[in-house]
Amino acid sequence: LLKRVVGLTEDIPVENVKTNEPLMLSAGTATTVGIVKSGREESAEVSLKIPICATKGQRIAISRRIAGKWRLIGYGIID
């Protein structure tokens, strides 16, 4: 995860991912929303509402809903 949220004028630190939290995941041109089933310090398991096609090792952008808009909070790698 990044140190602070991207796209805001104020510096808001990024908190760790929580269980049952909705996240938007973008892999290449595919974008979907998922619910975190288990969130840990270095990894998370997410249940996707719409499946996407991604290869192992591909980077994905992770966004969180902040103040009614999706804001970039970090990136991950498909495992």
ROSE-4610 file (N, C-alpha, C; in Angstrom, 1 decimal, always signed):
// ROSE-4610
residu = [L/L/L/L/L/L/K/K/K/R/R/R/V/V/V/V/V/V/G/G/G/L/L/L/T/T/T/E/E/E/D/D/D/I/I/I/P/P/P/V/V/V/E/E/E/N/N/N/V/V/V/K/K/K/T/T/T/N/N/N/E/E/E/P/P/P/L/L/L/M/M/M/L/L/L/S/S/S/A/A/A/G/G/G/T/T/T/A/A/A/T/T/T/T/T/T/V/V/V/G/G/G/I/I/I/V/V/V/K/K/K/S/S/S/G/G/G/R/R/R/E/E/E/E/E/E/S/S/S/A/A/A/E/E/E/V/V/V/S/S/S/L/L/L/K/K/K/I/I/I/P/P/P/I/I/I/C/C/C/A/A/A/T/T/T/K/K/K/G/G/G/Q/Q/Q/R/R/R/I/I/I/A/A/A/I/I/I/S/S/S/R/R/R/R/R/R/I/I/I/A/A/A/G/G/G/K/K/K/W/W/W/R/R/R/L/L/L/I/I/I/G/G/G/Y/Y/Y/G/G/G/I/I/I/I/I/I/D/D/D]
num = [1/1/1/2/2/2/3/3/3/4/4/4/5/5/5/6/6/6/7/7/7/8/8/8/9/9/9/10/10/10/11/11/11/12/12/12/13/13/13/14/14/14/15/15/15/16/16/16/17/17/17/18/18/18/19/19/19/20/20/20/21/21/21/22/22/22/23/23/23/24/24/24/25/25/25/26/26/26/27/27/27/28/28/28/29/29/29/30/30/30/31/31/31/32/32/32/33/33/33/34/34/34/35/35/35/36/36/36/37/37/37/38/38/38/39/39/39/40/40/40/41/41/41/42/42/42/43/43/43/44/44/44/45/45/45/46/46/46/47/47/47/48/48/48/49/49/49/50/50/50/51/51/51/52/52/52/53/53/53/54/54/54/55/55/55/56/56/56/57/57/57/58/58/58/59/59/59/60/60/60/61/61/61/62/62/62/63/63/63/64/64/64/65/65/65/66/66/66/67/67/67/68/68/68/69/69/69/70/70/70/71/71/71/72/72/72/73/73/73/74/74/74/75/75/75/76/76/76/77/77/77/78/78/78/79/79/79]
x = [+0.8/+0.0/+0.9/+0.3/+1.0/+1.0/+1.9/+1.9/+0.7/+0.2/-0.9/-1.8/-3.1/-4.1/-3.8/-3.9/-3.7/-5.0/-4.9/-6.0/-6.7/-6.2/-6.7/-5.8/-6.3/-5.5/-4.8/-5.5/-4.9/-4.2/-3.2/-2.4/-3.2/-3.8/-4.5/-3.7/-3.2/-2.4/-3.3/-2.8/-3.5/-3.5/-4.7/-4.8/-4.8/-4.4/-4.4/-5.8/-5.9/-7.1/-7.8/-9.2/-10.0/-10.9/-11.2/-12.2/-13.5/-14.2/-15.5/-15.5/-14.4/-14.3/-14.3/-15.1/-15.2/-13.9/-13.3/-12.2/-12.4/-11.9/-12.0/-10.6/-10.5/-9.3/-9.2/-8.1/-7.9/-6.7/-6.9/-5.8/-5.8/-4.8/-4.9/-6.0/-6.9/-8.1/-9.3/-9.2/-10.3/-10.5/-11.7/-11.9/-13.1/-13.0/-14.1/-14.0/-15.1/-15.2/-15.2/-14.5/-14.4/-14.6/-14.9/-15.0/-13.8/-13.2/-12.0/-12.5/-12.1/-12.5/-11.5/-10.2/-9.2/-8.1/-7.9/-6.9/-5.8/-4.5/-3.4/-2.4/-1.3/-0.4/+0.2/+0.6/+1.2/+0.3/-0.8/-1.6/-3.1/-3.9/-5.4/-6.0/-7.1/-7.9/-9.2/-9.5/-10.7/-11.6/-12.9/-13.9/-14.5/-14.3/-14.7/-16.1/-16.8/-18.2/-18.3/-17.4/-17.3/-15.8/-15.7/-14.3/-13.6/-12.3/-11.4/-10.4/-9.8/-8.7/-7.4/-6.6/-5.3/-4.3/-3.0/-2.0/-1.3/-0.7/+0.1/+1.2/+1.5/+2.6/+2.2/+0.9/+0.5/+0.2/+0.5/+0.2/-1.3/-1.9/-3.2/-3.2/-4.1/-4.2/-5.4/-5.2/-6.2/-6.7/-8.0/-8.7/-9.7/-9.8/-10.8/-11.7/-13.0/-14.0/-13.7/-13.3/-13.0/-13.8/-14.6/-15.4/-16.3/-16.8/-17.7/-17.1/-15.8/-15.1/-14.0/-13.7/-12.7/-11.3/-10.5/-9.1/-8.1/-7.0/-5.9/-5.2/-5.1/-4.4/-3.2/-3.0/-1.8/-1.9/-1.0/-1.0/-0.7/-1.0/-0.7/-0.2/+0.2/+0.6/-0.2/-0.8/-1.6/-0.7/-1.2/-0.4/-1.1]
y = [-1.2/+0.0/+1.2/+2.3/+3.6/+4.2/+5.3/+5.9/+6.9/+7.5/+8.4/+8.2/+8.6/+8.5/+9.4/+8.9/+9.7/+10.5/+11.7/+12.5/+13.4/+13.5/+14.5/+15.6/+16.8/+17.9/+17.7/+17.1/+16.9/+15.5/+15.4/+14.1/+13.2/+12.2/+11.2/+9.9/+9.4/+8.1/+6.9/+5.9/+4.7/+3.7/+3.3/+2.3/+0.9/-0.1/-1.5/-1.9/-2.8/-3.4/-4.2/-3.9/-4.6/-5.7/-6.7/-7.7/-7.1/-7.6/-7.1/-5.7/-5.2/-3.8/-3.9/-3.1/-3.1/-2.4/-3.0/-2.3/-2.4/-1.5/-1.5/-2.0/-3.0/-3.5/-3.4/-2.9/-2.6/-3.4/-4.3/-5.1/-4.9/-4.1/-3.8/-2.9/-3.3/-2.5/-2.9/-4.1/-4.6/-4.0/-3.6/-3.1/-3.8/-4.1/-4.8/-4.4/-4.6/-4.3/-5.7/-5.7/-7.0/-6.7/-7.7/-7.6/-8.4/-7.8/-8.4/-9.6/-10.8/-11.9/-12.1/-11.8/-11.9/-10.9/-10.0/-9.0/-9.1/-9.2/-9.3/-8.2/-8.1/-7.0/-7.0/-8.1/-8.1/-8.7/-9.3/-9.9/-9.8/-10.0/-10.0/-11.0/-11.6/-12.4/-11.7/-11.5/-10.7/-11.5/-11.4/-12.1/-11.1/-11.3/-10.4/-10.5/-9.3/-9.4/-9.8/-9.3/-9.7/-10.2/-11.5/-12.0/-11.2/-11.2/-10.6/-11.6/-11.4/-12.3/-11.6/-12.2/-11.6/-12.7/-12.5/-13.5/-13.4/-14.5/-14.6/-13.6/-12.8/-11.8/-10.5/-10.3/-9.1/-8.1/-6.8/-5.8/-5.3/-5.0/-4.5/-3.2/-2.3/-1.1/-1.3/-0.8/-1.0/+0.4/+0.5/+1.8/+1.6/+2.6/+2.5/+3.7/+3.5/+4.6/+5.5/+6.8/+7.8/+9.1/+9.6/+10.8/+10.6/+9.4/+9.2/+8.9/+8.9/+8.6/+7.6/+6.8/+5.8/+6.5/+6.2/+6.8/+5.7/+5.9/+5.0/+4.9/+3.7/+3.5/+2.6/+1.9/+1.1/+0.2/-0.8/-1.8/-3.1/-4.1/-5.5/-6.3/-7.5/-8.5/-9.7/-10.2/-11.5/-12.6/-13.4/-14.6/-15.9]
z = [+0.0/+0.0/+0.0/-0.5/-0.5/+0.9/+1.1/+2.4/+2.6/+1.5/+1.6/+0.4/+0.5/-0.5/-1.7/-2.9/-4.1/-4.5/-4.9/-5.4/-4.5/-3.3/-2.3/-2.0/-1.7/-1.4/+0.0/+0.9/+2.2/+2.3/+3.1/+3.3/+4.3/+3.7/+4.5/+4.4/+5.6/+5.5/+5.1/+4.4/+4.0/+5.2/+5.6/+6.6/+5.9/+6.7/+6.2/+5.7/+4.8/+4.3/+5.4/+5.5/+6.5/+5.9/+6.6/+6.2/+5.9/+4.9/+4.4/+3.9/+3.6/+3.0/+1.4/+0.8/-0.7/-1.3/-2.3/-3.0/-4.5/-5.2/-6.7/-7.1/-8.0/-8.5/-10.0/-10.5/-11.9/-12.4/-13.3/-13.9/-15.4/-15.9/-17.3/-17.6/-18.5/-18.8/-18.1/-17.4/-16.6/-15.2/-14.8/-13.5/-12.9/-11.6/-10.9/-9.4/-8.8/-7.3/-6.7/-5.5/-4.7/-3.3/-2.5/-1.1/-0.4/+0.5/+1.2/+2.1/+1.8/+2.6/+3.8/+3.5/+4.6/+4.3/+5.1/+4.9/+6.0/+5.5/+6.4/+6.1/+6.8/+6.6/+5.2/+4.6/+3.3/+2.2/+2.5/+1.5/+1.8/+0.8/+1.0/+0.1/+0.5/-0.4/-0.7/-2.0/-2.4/-3.2/-2.9/-3.7/-4.7/-6.0/-7.0/-7.4/-7.6/-8.1/-9.5/-10.3/-11.7/-12.0/-12.4/-12.6/-13.7/-13.6/-14.6/-15.0/-16.1/-16.6/-16.4/-15.5/-15.2/-15.1/-15.4/-15.3/-14.0/-13.6/-12.3/-12.5/-11.5/-11.5/-12.0/-12.5/-13.1/-11.9/-12.1/-11.1/-11.3/-10.1/-10.1/-9.3/-9.6/-8.9/-7.9/-6.6/-5.6/-5.1/-5.2/-4.8/-3.7/-2.9/-1.7/-1.9/-1.4/-1.5/-0.3/-0.7/+0.3/-0.1/+0.8/+0.6/-0.7/-0.9/-2.0/-3.4/-3.4/-4.7/-4.5/-5.6/-5.5/-5.6/-4.6/-4.5/-4.5/-5.3/-5.3/-4.0/-3.5/-2.2/-2.3/-3.4/-3.6/-4.8/-4.8/-5.9/-5.3/-6.1/-5.6/-6.8/-6.5/-7.6/-7.4/-8.6/-8.6/-8.2/-7.2/-6.8/-7.1]
